[in-house]
């Protein structure tokens, strides 16, 4: 259950970050999505930690996955650049998360 809560927290945080970018376009309604998304993100992280997920593992996965998904989402939604170097960074982030997860399993 902890990983489901964490996944929900990540999706809420990424949605909030992307909504923040959309809000800069002048549509203030997006700020409601930003506030709600961040509230849901922290609630999901709290639930994941309550289920026994370690903070180092949970926050590492949350932060790294959030960075990768936000970069991809900004490319799709806002046509922002996603270069080969940025793609390599996403791969390195994924590798780092894997190492954190493997290290936390012991």
TORNUPA-864562 format. One record per atom (N, C-alpha, C): residue number from 1; residue in three letters; atom name; x, y, z. Coordinates in Angstrom, 1 decimal, always signed. Layout:
BEGIN
{resi = NUM | resn = Ala | name = CA | xx = X | yy = Y | zz = Z}
...
end
This chain:
BEGIN
{resi = 1 | resn = Unk | name = N | xx = +0.8 | yy = -1.2 | zz = +0.0}
{resi = 1 | resn = Unk | name = CA | xx = +0.0 | yy = +0.0 | zz = +0.0}
{resi = 1 | resn = Unk | name = C | xx = +0.9 | yy = +1.3 | zz = +0.0}
{resi = 2 | resn = Unk | name = N | xx = +2.0 | yy = +1.2 | zz = +0.6}
{resi = 2 | resn = Unk | name = CA | xx = +2.9 | yy = +2.3 | zz = +0.7}
{resi = 2 | resn = Unk | name = C | xx = +3.3 | yy = +2.8 | zz = -0.6}
{resi = 3 | resn = Unk | name = N | xx = +3.6 | yy = +1.9 | zz = -1.5}
{resi = 3 | resn = Unk | name = CA | xx = +4.1 | yy = +2.3 | zz = -2.9}
{resi = 3 | resn = Unk | name = C | xx = +2.9 | yy = +3.0 | zz = -3.7}
{resi = 4 | resn = Unk | name = N | xx = +1.7 | yy = +2.5 | zz = -3.4}
{resi = 4 | resn = Unk | name = CA | xx = +0.5 | yy = +3.1 | zz = -4.1}
{resi = 4 | resn = Unk | name = C | xx = +0.4 | yy = +4.6 | zz = -3.6}
{resi = 5 | resn = Unk | name = N | xx = +0.5 | yy = +4.8 | zz = -2.3}
{resi = 5 | resn = Unk | name = CA | xx = +0.4 | yy = +6.1 | zz = -1.7}
{resi = 5 | resn = Unk | name = C | xx = +1.5 | yy = +7.0 | zz = -2.3}
{resi = 6 | resn = Unk | name = N | xx = +2.7 | yy = +6.4 | zz = -2.4}
{resi = 6 | resn = Unk | name = CA | xx = +3.8 | yy = +7.2 | zz = -2.9}
{resi = 6 | resn = Unk | name = C | xx = +3.6 | yy = +7.6 | zz = -4.4}
{resi = 7 | resn = Unk | name = N | xx = +3.1 | yy = +6.6 | zz = -5.2}
{resi = 7 | resn = Unk | name = CA | xx = +2.8 | yy = +6.9 | zz = -6.6}
{resi = 7 | resn = Unk | name = C | xx = +1.8 | yy = +8.0 | zz = -6.7}
{resi = 8 | resn = Unk | name = N | xx = +0.8 | yy = +8.0 | zz = -5.9}
{resi = 8 | resn = Unk | name = CA | xx = -0.3 | yy = +9.0 | zz = -5.9}
{resi = 8 | resn = Unk | name = C | xx = +0.4 | yy = +10.4 | zz = -5.5}
{resi = 9 | resn = Unk | name = N | xx = +1.3 | yy = +10.4 | zz = -4.5}
{resi = 9 | resn = Unk | name = CA | xx = +1.9 | yy = +11.6 | zz = -4.1}
{resi = 9 | resn = Unk | name = C | xx = +2.8 | yy = +12.2 | zz = -5.3}
{resi = 10 | resn = Unk | name = N | xx = +3.5 | yy = +11.3 | zz = -6.0}
{resi = 10 | resn = Unk | name = CA | xx = +4.3 | yy = +11.7 | zz = -7.1}
{resi = 10 | resn = Unk | name = C | xx = +3.5 | yy = +12.3 | zz = -8.2}
{resi = 11 | resn = Unk | name = N | xx = +2.4 | yy = +11.7 | zz = -8.6}
{resi = 11 | resn = Unk | name = CA | xx = +1.5 | yy = +12.2 | zz = -9.6}
{resi = 11 | resn = Unk | name = C | xx = +0.9 | yy = +13.5 | zz = -9.2}
{resi = 12 | resn = Unk | name = N | xx = +0.5 | yy = +13.6 | zz = -8.0}
{resi = 12 | resn = Unk | name = CA | xx = -0.1 | yy = +14.9 | zz = -7.5}
{resi = 12 | resn = Unk | name = C | xx = +0.9 | yy = +16.0 | zz = -7.6}
{resi = 13 | resn = Unk | name = N | xx = +2.1 | yy = +15.7 | zz = -7.2}
{resi = 13 | resn = Unk | name = CA | xx = +3.2 | yy = +16.8 | zz = -7.1}
{resi = 13 | resn = Unk | name = C | xx = +3.6 | yy = +17.2 | zz = -8.6}
{resi = 14 | resn = Unk | name = N | xx = +3.7 | yy = +16.2 | zz = -9.5}
{resi = 14 | resn = Unk | name = CA | xx = +4.0 | yy = +16.6 | zz = -10.9}
{resi = 14 | resn = Unk | name = C | xx = +2.9 | yy = +17.4 | zz = -11.5}
{resi = 15 | resn = Unk | name = N | xx = +1.6 | yy = +17.0 | zz = -11.2}
{resi = 15 | resn = Unk | name = CA | xx = +0.5 | yy = +17.7 | zz = -11.7}
{resi = 15 | resn = Unk | name = C | xx = +0.5 | yy = +19.2 | zz = -11.2}
{resi = 16 | resn = Unk | name = N | xx = +0.8 | yy = +19.3 | zz = -9.9}
{resi = 16 | resn = Unk | name = CA | xx = +0.9 | yy = +20.7 | zz = -9.3}
{resi = 16 | resn = Unk | name = C | xx = +2.0 | yy = +21.5 | zz = -10.0}
{resi = 17 | resn = Unk | name = N | xx = +3.1 | yy = +20.9 | zz = -10.2}
{resi = 17 | resn = Unk | name = CA | xx = +4.2 | yy = +21.6 | zz = -10.8}
{resi = 17 | resn = Unk | name = C | xx = +3.9 | yy = +22.1 | zz = -12.3}
{resi = 18 | resn = Unk | name = N | xx = +3.3 | yy = +21.2 | zz = -13.0}
{resi = 18 | resn = Unk | name = CA | xx = +2.9 | yy = +21.5 | zz = -14.4}
{resi = 18 | resn = Unk | name = C | xx = +1.7 | yy = +22.5 | zz = -14.4}
{resi = 19 | resn = Unk | name = N | xx = +0.8 | yy = +22.4 | zz = -13.4}
{resi = 19 | resn = Unk | name = CA | xx = -0.2 | yy = +23.4 | zz = -13.3}
{resi = 19 | resn = Unk | name = C | xx = +0.3 | yy = +24.8 | zz = -13.0}
{resi = 20 | resn = Unk | name = N | xx = +1.4 | yy = +24.8 | zz = -12.2}
{resi = 20 | resn = Unk | name = CA | xx = +2.1 | yy = +26.1 | zz = -11.9}
{resi = 20 | resn = Unk | name = C | xx = +2.6 | yy = +26.8 | zz = -13.1}
{resi = 21 | resn = Unk | name = N | xx = +3.2 | yy = +26.0 | zz = -14.0}
{resi = 21 | resn = Unk | name = CA | xx = +3.6 | yy = +26.5 | zz = -15.3}
{resi = 21 | resn = Unk | name = C | xx = +2.4 | yy = +27.0 | zz = -16.1}
{resi = 22 | resn = Unk | name = N | xx = +1.3 | yy = +26.3 | zz = -16.1}
{resi = 22 | resn = Unk | name = CA | xx = +0.1 | yy = +26.7 | zz = -16.8}
{resi = 22 | resn = Unk | name = C | xx = -0.4 | yy = +28.0 | zz = -16.2}
{resi = 23 | resn = Unk | name = N | xx = -0.3 | yy = +28.2 | zz = -14.9}
{resi = 23 | resn = Unk | name = CA | xx = -0.9 | yy = +29.4 | zz = -14.3}
{resi = 23 | resn = Unk | name = C | xx = -0.1 | yy = +30.6 | zz = -14.7}
{resi = 24 | resn = Unk | name = N | xx = +1.1 | yy = +30.5 | zz = -15.0}
{resi = 24 | resn = Unk | name = CA | xx = +1.9 | yy = +31.7 | zz = -15.4}
{resi = 24 | resn = Unk | name = C | xx = +1.4 | yy = +32.3 | zz = -16.8}
{resi = 25 | resn = Unk | name = N | xx = +0.5 | yy = +31.5 | zz = -17.5}
{resi = 25 | resn = Unk | name = CA | xx = -0.1 | yy = +32.0 | zz = -18.7}
{resi = 25 | resn = Unk | name = C | xx = -1.2 | yy = +32.9 | zz = -18.5}
{resi = 26 | resn = Unk | name = N | xx = -1.6 | yy = +33.2 | zz = -17.2}
{resi = 26 | resn = Unk | name = CA | xx = -2.6 | yy = +34.2 | zz = -16.9}
{resi = 26 | resn = Unk | name = C | xx = -3.9 | yy = +33.6 | zz = -16.4}
{resi = 27 | resn = Unk | name = N | xx = -4.1 | yy = +32.3 | zz = -16.5}
{resi = 27 | resn = Unk | name = CA | xx = -5.4 | yy = +31.7 | zz = -16.0}
{resi = 27 | resn = Unk | name = C | xx = -5.2 | yy = +31.3 | zz = -14.5}
{resi = 28 | resn = Unk | name = N | xx = -5.8 | yy = +32.1 | zz = -13.7}
{resi = 28 | resn = Unk | name = CA | xx = -5.6 | yy = +32.0 | zz = -12.2}
{resi = 28 | resn = Unk | name = C | xx = -6.3 | yy = +30.7 | zz = -11.7}
{resi = 29 | resn = Unk | name = N | xx = -7.2 | yy = +30.1 | zz = -12.4}
{resi = 29 | resn = Unk | name = CA | xx = -7.8 | yy = +28.9 | zz = -11.9}
{resi = 29 | resn = Unk | name = C | xx = -6.8 | yy = +27.8 | zz = -11.7}
{resi = 30 | resn = Unk | name = N | xx = -5.7 | yy = +27.8 | zz = -12.4}
{resi = 30 | resn = Unk | name = CA | xx = -4.7 | yy = +26.8 | zz = -12.3}
{resi = 30 | resn = Unk | name = C | xx = -4.0 | yy = +26.8 | zz = -10.9}
{resi = 31 | resn = Unk | name = N | xx = -4.1 | yy = +28.0 | zz = -10.2}
{resi = 31 | resn = Unk | name = CA | xx = -3.5 | yy = +28.0 | zz = -8.9}
{resi = 31 | resn = Unk | name = C | xx = -4.3 | yy = +27.1 | zz = -7.9}
{resi = 32 | resn = Unk | name = N | xx = -5.6 | yy = +26.9 | zz = -8.2}
{resi = 32 | resn = Unk | name = CA | xx = -6.4 | yy = +25.9 | zz = -7.4}
{resi = 32 | resn = Unk | name = C | xx = -5.8 | yy = +24.5 | zz = -7.6}
{resi = 33 | resn = Unk | name = N | xx = -5.5 | yy = +24.2 | zz = -8.8}
{resi = 33 | resn = Unk | name = CA | xx = -4.9 | yy = +22.9 | zz = -9.1}
{resi = 33 | resn = Unk | name = C | xx = -3.5 | yy = +22.7 | zz = -8.4}
{resi = 34 | resn = Unk | name = N | xx = -2.7 | yy = +23.8 | zz = -8.4}
{resi = 34 | resn = Unk | name = CA | xx = -1.4 | yy = +23.8 | zz = -7.7}
{resi = 34 | resn = Unk | name = C | xx = -1.6 | yy = +23.5 | zz = -6.3}
{resi = 35 | resn = Unk | name = N | xx = -2.4 | yy = +24.3 | zz = -5.6}
{resi = 35 | resn = Unk | name = CA | xx = -2.6 | yy = +24.1 | zz = -4.1}
{resi = 35 | resn = Unk | name = C | xx = -3.1 | yy = +22.7 | zz = -3.8}
{resi = 36 | resn = Unk | name = N | xx = -4.1 | yy = +22.3 | zz = -4.5}
{resi = 36 | resn = Unk | name = CA | xx = -4.7 | yy = +21.0 | zz = -4.3}
{resi = 36 | resn = Unk | name = C | xx = -3.7 | yy = +19.9 | zz = -4.5}
{resi = 37 | resn = Unk | name = N | xx = -2.9 | yy = +20.0 | zz = -5.6}
{resi = 37 | resn = Unk | name = CA | xx = -1.9 | yy = +19.0 | zz = -6.0}
{resi = 37 | resn = Unk | name = C | xx = -0.9 | yy = +18.9 | zz = -4.9}
{resi = 38 | resn = Unk | name = N | xx = -0.4 | yy = +20.0 | zz = -4.4}
{resi = 38 | resn = Unk | name = CA | xx = +0.7 | yy = +19.9 | zz = -3.3}
{resi = 38 | resn = Unk | name = C | xx = +0.1 | yy = +19.4 | zz = -2.0}
{resi = 39 | resn = Unk | name = N | xx = -1.1 | yy = +19.7 | zz = -1.7}
{resi = 39 | resn = Unk | name = CA | xx = -1.8 | yy = +19.2 | zz = -0.5}
{resi = 39 | resn = Unk | name = C | xx = -1.9 | yy = +17.6 | zz = -0.6}
{resi = 40 | resn = Unk | name = N | xx = -2.4 | yy = +17.2 | zz = -1.8}
{resi = 40 | resn = Unk | name = CA | xx = -2.5 | yy = +15.7 | zz = -2.0}
{resi = 40 | resn = Unk | name = C | xx = -1.1 | yy = +15.1 | zz = -2.0}
{resi = 41 | resn = Unk | name = N | xx = -0.1 | yy = +15.7 | zz = -2.6}
{resi = 41 | resn = Unk | name = CA | xx = +1.2 | yy = +15.1 | zz = -2.6}
{resi = 41 | resn = Unk | name = C | xx = +1.8 | yy = +14.9 | zz = -1.2}
{resi = 42 | resn = Unk | name = N | xx = +1.6 | yy = +15.9 | zz = -0.3}
{resi = 42 | resn = Unk | name = CA | xx = +2.1 | yy = +15.7 | zz = +1.0}
{resi = 42 | resn = Unk | name = C | xx = +1.3 | yy = +14.7 | zz = +1.8}
{resi = 43 | resn = Unk | name = N | xx = +0.0 | yy = +14.7 | zz = +1.6}
{resi = 43 | resn = Unk | name = CA | xx = -0.9 | yy = +13.7 | zz = +2.2}
{resi = 43 | resn = Unk | name = C | xx = -0.5 | yy = +12.3 | zz = +1.8}
{resi = 44 | resn = Unk | name = N | xx = -0.2 | yy = +12.1 | zz = +0.5}
{resi = 44 | resn = Unk | name = CA | xx = +0.2 | yy = +10.8 | zz = +0.0}
{resi = 44 | resn = Unk | name = C | xx = +1.6 | yy = +10.4 | zz = +0.6}
{resi = 45 | resn = Unk | name = N | xx = +2.5 | yy = +11.3 | zz = +0.7}
{resi = 45 | resn = Unk | name = CA | xx = +3.8 | yy = +11.0 | zz = +1.3}
{resi = 45 | resn = Unk | name = C | xx = +3.6 | yy = +10.6 | zz = +2.7}
{resi = 46 | resn = Unk | name = N | xx = +2.8 | yy = +11.4 | zz = +3.4}
{resi = 46 | resn = Unk | name = CA | xx = +2.5 | yy = +11.1 | zz = +4.8}
{resi = 46 | resn = Unk | name = C | xx = +2.0 | yy = +9.7 | zz = +5.0}
{resi = 47 | resn = Unk | name = N | xx = +1.0 | yy = +9.3 | zz = +4.2}
{resi = 47 | resn = Unk | name = CA | xx = +0.4 | yy = +8.0 | zz = +4.2}
{resi = 47 | resn = Unk | name = C | xx = +1.5 | yy = +6.9 | zz = +3.9}
{resi = 48 | resn = Unk | name = N | xx = +2.3 | yy = +7.1 | zz = +2.9}
{resi = 48 | resn = Unk | name = CA | xx = +3.4 | yy = +6.2 | zz = +2.6}
{resi = 48 | resn = Unk | name = C | xx = +4.3 | yy = +6.0 | zz = +3.7}
{resi = 49 | resn = Unk | name = N | xx = +4.7 | yy = +7.1 | zz = +4.4}
{resi = 49 | resn = Unk | name = CA | xx = +5.6 | yy = +6.9 | zz = +5.5}
{resi = 49 | resn = Unk | name = C | xx = +4.9 | yy = +6.2 | zz = +6.7}
{resi = 50 | resn = Unk | name = N | xx = +3.6 | yy = +6.5 | zz = +6.8}
{resi = 50 | resn = Unk | name = CA | xx = +2.8 | yy = +5.8 | zz = +7.9}
{resi = 50 | resn = Unk | name = C | xx = +2.7 | yy = +4.3 | zz = +7.6}
{resi = 51 | resn = Unk | name = N | xx = +2.8 | yy = +3.9 | zz = +6.4}
{resi = 51 | resn = Unk | name = CA | xx = +2.8 | yy = +2.5 | zz = +6.1}
{resi = 51 | resn = Unk | name = C | xx = +4.2 | yy = +1.8 | zz = +6.2}
{resi = 52 | resn = Unk | name = N | xx = +5.2 | yy = +2.6 | zz = +6.7}
{resi = 52 | resn = Unk | name = CA | xx = +6.5 | yy = +2.0 | zz = +7.0}
{resi = 52 | resn = Unk | name = C | xx = +7.6 | yy = +2.2 | zz = +6.0}
{resi = 53 | resn = Unk | name = N | xx = +7.3 | yy = +3.0 | zz = +4.9}
{resi = 53 | resn = Unk | name = CA | xx = +8.3 | yy = +3.3 | zz = +3.9}
{resi = 53 | resn = Unk | name = C | xx = +9.3 | yy = +4.2 | zz = +4.5}
{resi = 54 | resn = Unk | name = N | xx = +10.6 | yy = +3.9 | zz = +4.4}
{resi = 54 | resn = Unk | name = CA | xx = +11.6 | yy = +4.8 | zz = +5.0}
{resi = 54 | resn = Unk | name = C | xx = +11.7 | yy = +6.2 | zz = +4.3}
{resi = 55 | resn = Unk | name = N | xx = +11.9 | yy = +7.2 | zz = +5.0}
{resi = 55 | resn = Unk | name = CA | xx = +12.0 | yy = +8.6 | zz = +4.5}
{resi = 55 | resn = Unk | name = C | xx = +13.0 | yy = +8.7 | zz = +3.4}
{resi = 56 | resn = Unk | name = N | xx = +14.2 | yy = +8.1 | zz = +3.6}
{resi = 56 | resn = Unk | name = CA | xx = +15.3 | yy = +8.2 | zz = +2.6}
{resi = 56 | resn = Unk | name = C | xx = +14.9 | yy = +7.6 | zz = +1.2}
{resi = 57 | resn = Unk | name = N | xx = +14.3 | yy = +6.5 | zz = +1.3}
{resi = 57 | resn = Unk | name = CA | xx = +13.8 | yy = +5.8 | zz = +0.1}
{resi = 57 | resn = Unk | name = C | xx = +12.6 | yy = +6.5 | zz = -0.5}
{resi = 58 | resn = Unk | name = N | xx = +11.6 | yy = +6.8 | zz = +0.3}
{resi = 58 | resn = Unk | name = CA | xx = +10.4 | yy = +7.5 | zz = -0.2}
{resi = 58 | resn = Unk | name = C | xx = +10.7 | yy = +8.8 | zz = -0.8}
{resi = 59 | resn = Unk | name = N | xx = +11.5 | yy = +9.6 | zz = -0.1}
{resi = 59 | resn = Unk | name = CA | xx = +11.8 | yy = +11.0 | zz = -0.7}
{resi = 59 | resn = Unk | name = C | xx = +12.7 | yy = +10.9 | zz = -1.9}
{resi = 60 | resn = Unk | name = N | xx = +13.6 | yy = +9.9 | zz = -1.9}
{resi = 60 | resn = Unk | name = CA | xx = +14.5 | yy = +9.8 | zz = -3.1}
{resi = 60 | resn = Unk | name = C | xx = +13.7 | yy = +9.4 | zz = -4.3}
{resi = 61 | resn = Unk | name = N | xx = +12.8 | yy = +8.4 | zz = -4.1}
{resi = 61 | resn = Unk | name = CA | xx = +12.0 | yy = +8.0 | zz = -5.2}
{resi = 61 | resn = Unk | name = C | xx = +11.1 | yy = +9.2 | zz = -5.7}
{resi = 62 | resn = Unk | name = N | xx = +10.4 | yy = +9.8 | zz = -4.7}
{resi = 62 | resn = Unk | name = CA | xx = +9.5 | yy = +10.9 | zz = -5.0}
{resi = 62 | resn = Unk | name = C | xx = +10.3 | yy = +12.0 | zz = -5.8}
{resi = 63 | resn = Unk | name = N | xx = +11.4 | yy = +12.5 | zz = -5.3}
{resi = 63 | resn = Unk | name = CA | xx = +12.1 | yy = +13.6 | zz = -5.9}
{resi = 63 | resn = Unk | name = C | xx = +12.6 | yy = +13.2 | zz = -7.3}
{resi = 64 | resn = Unk | name = N | xx = +13.2 | yy = +12.1 | zz = -7.4}
{resi = 64 | resn = Unk | name = CA | xx = +13.8 | yy = +11.7 | zz = -8.7}
{resi = 64 | resn = Unk | name = C | xx = +12.7 | yy = +11.4 | zz = -9.7}
{resi = 65 | resn = Unk | name = N | xx = +11.7 | yy = +10.7 | zz = -9.4}
{resi = 65 | resn = Unk | name = CA | xx = +10.6 | yy = +10.4 | zz = -10.3}
{resi = 65 | resn = Unk | name = C | xx = +9.9 | yy = +11.7 | zz = -10.7}
{resi = 66 | resn = Unk | name = N | xx = +9.7 | yy = +12.6 | zz = -9.7}
{resi = 66 | resn = Unk | name = CA | xx = +9.1 | yy = +13.9 | zz = -10.0}
{resi = 66 | resn = Unk | name = C | xx = +9.9 | yy = +14.7 | zz = -11.0}
{resi = 67 | resn = Unk | name = N | xx = +11.2 | yy = +14.7 | zz = -10.8}
{resi = 67 | resn = Unk | name = CA | xx = +12.0 | yy = +15.5 | zz = -11.8}
{resi = 67 | resn = Unk | name = C | xx = +11.9 | yy = +14.9 | zz = -13.2}
{resi = 68 | resn = Unk | name = N | xx = +12.0 | yy = +13.6 | zz = -13.3}
{resi = 68 | resn = Unk | name = CA | xx = +11.9 | yy = +13.0 | zz = -14.6}
{resi = 68 | resn = Unk | name = C | xx = +10.5 | yy = +13.2 | zz = -15.3}
{resi = 69 | resn = Unk | name = N | xx = +9.4 | yy = +13.0 | zz = -14.5}
{resi = 69 | resn = Unk | name = CA | xx = +8.1 | yy = +13.1 | zz = -15.1}
{resi = 69 | resn = Unk | name = C | xx = +7.8 | yy = +14.6 | zz = -15.4}
{resi = 70 | resn = Unk | name = N | xx = +8.3 | yy = +15.5 | zz = -14.6}
{resi = 70 | resn = Unk | name = CA | xx = +8.0 | yy = +16.9 | zz = -14.9}
{resi = 70 | resn = Unk | name = C | xx = +8.8 | yy = +17.3 | zz = -16.1}
{resi = 71 | resn = Unk | name = N | xx = +10.0 | yy = +16.9 | zz = -16.3}
{resi = 71 | resn = Unk | name = CA | xx = +10.7 | yy = +17.2 | zz = -17.6}
{resi = 71 | resn = Unk | name = C | xx = +10.0 | yy = +16.6 | zz = -18.8}
{resi = 72 | resn = Unk | name = N | xx = +9.5 | yy = +15.4 | zz = -18.7}
{resi = 72 | resn = Unk | name = CA | xx = +8.8 | yy = +14.8 | zz = -19.8}
{resi = 72 | resn = Unk | name = C | xx = +7.4 | yy = +15.6 | zz = -20.0}
{resi = 73 | resn = Unk | name = N | xx = +6.7 | yy = +15.8 | zz = -18.9}
{resi = 73 | resn = Unk | name = CA | xx = +5.5 | yy = +16.5 | zz = -19.0}
{resi = 73 | resn = Unk | name = C | xx = +5.6 | yy = +17.9 | zz = -19.6}
{resi = 74 | resn = Unk | name = N | xx = +6.7 | yy = +18.6 | zz = -19.3}
{resi = 74 | resn = Unk | name = CA | xx = +6.9 | yy = +20.0 | zz = -19.8}
{resi = 74 | resn = Unk | name = C | xx = +7.2 | yy = +19.9 | zz = -21.3}
{resi = 75 | resn = Unk | name = N | xx = +7.8 | yy = +18.9 | zz = -21.7}
{resi = 75 | resn = Unk | name = CA | xx = +8.1 | yy = +18.7 | zz = -23.2}
{resi = 75 | resn = Unk | name = C | xx = +6.8 | yy = +18.5 | zz = -23.9}
{resi = 76 | resn = Unk | name = N | xx = +5.9 | yy = +17.6 | zz = -23.4}
{resi = 76 | resn = Unk | name = CA | xx = +4.7 | yy = +17.3 | zz = -24.0}
{resi = 76 | resn = Unk | name = C | xx = +3.7 | yy = +18.4 | zz = -24.0}
{resi = 77 | resn = Unk | name = N | xx = +3.5 | yy = +19.1 | zz = -22.8}
{resi = 77 | resn = Unk | name = CA | xx = +2.5 | yy = +20.1 | zz = -22.7}
{resi = 77 | resn = Unk | name = C | xx = +2.9 | yy = +21.5 | zz = -23.1}
{resi = 78 | resn = Unk | name = N | xx = +4.2 | yy = +21.8 | zz = -22.9}
{resi = 78 | resn = Unk | name = CA | xx = +4.6 | yy = +23.2 | zz = -23.1}
{resi = 78 | resn = Unk | name = C | xx = +5.7 | yy = +23.3 | zz = -24.2}
{resi = 79 | resn = Unk | name = N | xx = +6.0 | yy = +22.2 | zz = -24.8}
{resi = 79 | resn = Unk | name = CA | xx = +7.0 | yy = +22.2 | zz = -25.9}
{resi = 79 | resn = Unk | name = C | xx = +8.4 | yy = +22.7 | zz = -25.5}
{resi = 80 | resn = Unk | name = N | xx = +8.7 | yy = +22.5 | zz = -24.2}
{resi = 80 | resn = Unk | name = CA | xx = +10.0 | yy = +22.8 | zz = -23.7}
{resi = 80 | resn = Unk | name = C | xx = +11.0 | yy = +21.8 | zz = -24.2}
{resi = 81 | resn = Unk | name = N | xx = +12.3 | yy = +22.2 | zz = -24.2}
{resi = 81 | resn = Unk | name = CA | xx = +13.3 | yy = +21.3 | zz = -24.7}
{resi = 81 | resn = Unk | name = C | xx = +13.5 | yy = +20.1 | zz = -23.8}
{resi = 82 | resn = Unk | name = N | xx = +13.7 | yy = +19.0 | zz = -24.5}
{resi = 82 | resn = Unk | name = CA | xx = +14.1 | yy = +17.7 | zz = -23.8}
{resi = 82 | resn = Unk | name = C | xx = +15.3 | yy = +17.2 | zz = -24.6}
{resi = 83 | resn = Unk | name = N | xx = +16.5 | yy = +17.6 | zz = -24.3}
{resi = 83 | resn = Unk | name = CA | xx = +17.7 | yy = +17.3 | zz = -25.1}
{resi = 83 | resn = Unk | name = C | xx = +18.2 | yy = +15.9 | zz = -24.7}
{resi = 84 | resn = Unk | name = N | xx = +19.2 | yy = +15.4 | zz = -25.5}
{resi = 84 | resn = Unk | name = CA | xx = +19.8 | yy = +14.2 | zz = -25.2}
{resi = 84 | resn = Unk | name = C | xx = +20.5 | yy = +14.2 | zz = -23.9}
{resi = 85 | resn = Unk | name = N | xx = +21.1 | yy = +15.3 | zz = -23.5}
{resi = 85 | resn = Unk | name = CA | xx = +21.8 | yy = +15.4 | zz = -22.2}
{resi = 85 | resn = Unk | name = C | xx = +20.8 | yy = +15.3 | zz = -21.1}
{resi = 86 | resn = Unk | name = N | xx = +19.6 | yy = +16.0 | zz = -21.3}
{resi = 86 | resn = Unk | name = CA | xx = +18.6 | yy = +15.9 | zz = -20.3}
{resi = 86 | resn = Unk | name = C | xx = +18.1 | yy = +14.4 | zz = -20.2}
{resi = 87 | resn = Unk | name = N | xx = +17.9 | yy = +13.8 | zz = -21.3}
{resi = 87 | resn = Unk | name = CA | xx = +17.5 | yy = +12.3 | zz = -21.3}
{resi = 87 | resn = Unk | name = C | xx = +18.5 | yy = +11.5 | zz = -20.5}
{resi = 88 | resn = Unk | name = N | xx = +19.8 | yy = +11.8 | zz = -20.7}
{resi = 88 | resn = Unk | name = CA | xx = +20.8 | yy = +11.0 | zz = -20.0}
{resi = 88 | resn = Unk | name = C | xx = +20.7 | yy = +11.3 | zz = -18.5}
{resi = 89 | resn = Unk | name = N | xx = +20.4 | yy = +12.5 | zz = -18.2}
{resi = 89 | resn = Unk | name = CA | xx = +20.2 | yy = +12.9 | zz = -16.8}
{resi = 89 | resn = Unk | name = C | xx = +19.0 | yy = +12.1 | zz = -16.2}
{resi = 90 | resn = Unk | name = N | xx = +17.9 | yy = +11.9 | zz = -16.9}
{resi = 90 | resn = Unk | name = CA | xx = +16.8 | yy = +11.1 | zz = -16.5}
{resi = 90 | resn = Unk | name = C | xx = +17.2 | yy = +9.7 | zz = -16.3}
{resi = 91 | resn = Unk | name = N | xx = +18.0 | yy = +9.2 | zz = -17.2}
{resi = 91 | resn = Unk | name = CA | xx = +18.5 | yy = +7.8 | zz = -17.0}
{resi = 91 | resn = Unk | name = C | xx = +19.3 | yy = +7.7 | zz = -15.7}
{resi = 92 | resn = Unk | name = N | xx = +20.2 | yy = +8.6 | zz = -15.5}
{resi = 92 | resn = Unk | name = CA | xx = +21.0 | yy = +8.6 | zz = -14.3}
{resi = 92 | resn = Unk | name = C | xx = +20.2 | yy = +8.7 | zz = -13.0}
{resi = 93 | resn = Unk | name = N | xx = +19.1 | yy = +9.6 | zz = -13.1}
{resi = 93 | resn = Unk | name = CA | xx = +18.2 | yy = +9.7 | zz = -12.0}
{resi = 93 | resn = Unk | name = C | xx = +17.6 | yy = +8.3 | zz = -11.7}
{resi = 94 | resn = Unk | name = N | xx = +17.1 | yy = +7.6 | zz = -12.7}
{resi = 94 | resn = Unk | name = CA | xx = +16.5 | yy = +6.3 | zz = -12.6}
{resi = 94 | resn = Unk | name = C | xx = +17.5 | yy = +5.3 | zz = -11.9}
{resi = 95 | resn = Unk | name = N | xx = +18.7 | yy = +5.4 | zz = -12.4}
{resi = 95 | resn = Unk | name = CA | xx = +19.8 | yy = +4.5 | zz = -11.8}
{resi = 95 | resn = Unk | name = C | xx = +20.0 | yy = +4.8 | zz = -10.3}
{resi = 96 | resn = Unk | name = N | xx = +20.0 | yy = +6.1 | zz = -10.0}
{resi = 96 | resn = Unk | name = CA | xx = +20.2 | yy = +6.5 | zz = -8.6}
{resi = 96 | resn = Unk | name = C | xx = +19.1 | yy = +6.0 | zz = -7.7}
{resi = 97 | resn = Unk | name = N | xx = +17.8 | yy = +6.2 | zz = -8.2}
{resi = 97 | resn = Unk | name = CA | xx = +16.7 | yy = +5.7 | zz = -7.5}
{resi = 97 | resn = Unk | name = C | xx = +16.8 | yy = +4.2 | zz = -7.3}
{resi = 98 | resn = Unk | name = N | xx = +17.2 | yy = +3.5 | zz = -8.3}
{resi = 98 | resn = Unk | name = CA | xx = +17.3 | yy = +2.0 | zz = -8.2}
{resi = 98 | resn = Unk | name = C | xx = +18.4 | yy = +1.7 | zz = -7.1}
{resi = 99 | resn = Unk | name = N | xx = +19.5 | yy = +2.4 | zz = -7.1}
{resi = 99 | resn = Unk | name = CA | xx = +20.5 | yy = +2.2 | zz = -6.1}
{resi = 99 | resn = Unk | name = C | xx = +20.0 | yy = +2.5 | zz = -4.7}
{resi = 100 | resn = Unk | name = N | xx = +19.2 | yy = +3.6 | zz = -4.5}
{resi = 100 | resn = Unk | name = CA | xx = +18.6 | yy = +3.9 | zz = -3.2}
{resi = 100 | resn = Unk | name = C | xx = +17.7 | yy = +2.8 | zz = -2.8}
{resi = 101 | resn = Unk | name = N | xx = +16.9 | yy = +2.3 | zz = -3.7}
{resi = 101 | resn = Unk | name = CA | xx = +15.9 | yy = +1.3 | zz = -3.4}
{resi = 101 | resn = Unk | name = C | xx = +16.7 | yy = +0.0 | zz = -3.0}
{resi = 102 | resn = Unk | name = N | xx = +17.7 | yy = -0.4 | zz = -3.7}
{resi = 102 | resn = Unk | name = CA | xx = +18.4 | yy = -1.6 | zz = -3.4}
{resi = 102 | resn = Unk | name = C | xx = +19.2 | yy = -1.4 | zz = -2.0}
{resi = 103 | resn = Unk | name = N | xx = +19.7 | yy = -0.3 | zz = -1.8}
{resi = 103 | resn = Unk | name = CA | xx = +20.4 | yy = +0.0 | zz = -0.5}
{resi = 103 | resn = Unk | name = C | xx = +19.4 | yy = +0.0 | zz = +0.7}
{resi = 104 | resn = Unk | name = N | xx = +18.2 | yy = +0.4 | zz = +0.4}
{resi = 104 | resn = Unk | name = CA | xx = +17.2 | yy = +0.4 | zz = +1.5}
{resi = 104 | resn = Unk | name = C | xx = +16.6 | yy = -0.9 | zz = +1.8}
{resi = 105 | resn = Unk | name = N | xx = +16.8 | yy = -1.9 | zz = +0.9}
{resi = 105 | resn = Unk | name = CA | xx = +16.3 | yy = -3.2 | zz = +1.1}
{resi = 105 | resn = Unk | name = C | xx = +17.1 | yy = -4.1 | zz = +2.1}
{resi = 106 | resn = Unk | name = N | xx = +18.2 | yy = -3.6 | zz = +2.5}
{resi = 106 | resn = Unk | name = CA | xx = +19.1 | yy = -4.4 | zz = +3.4}
{resi = 106 | resn = Unk | name = C | xx = +18.9 | yy = -3.9 | zz = +4.8}
end
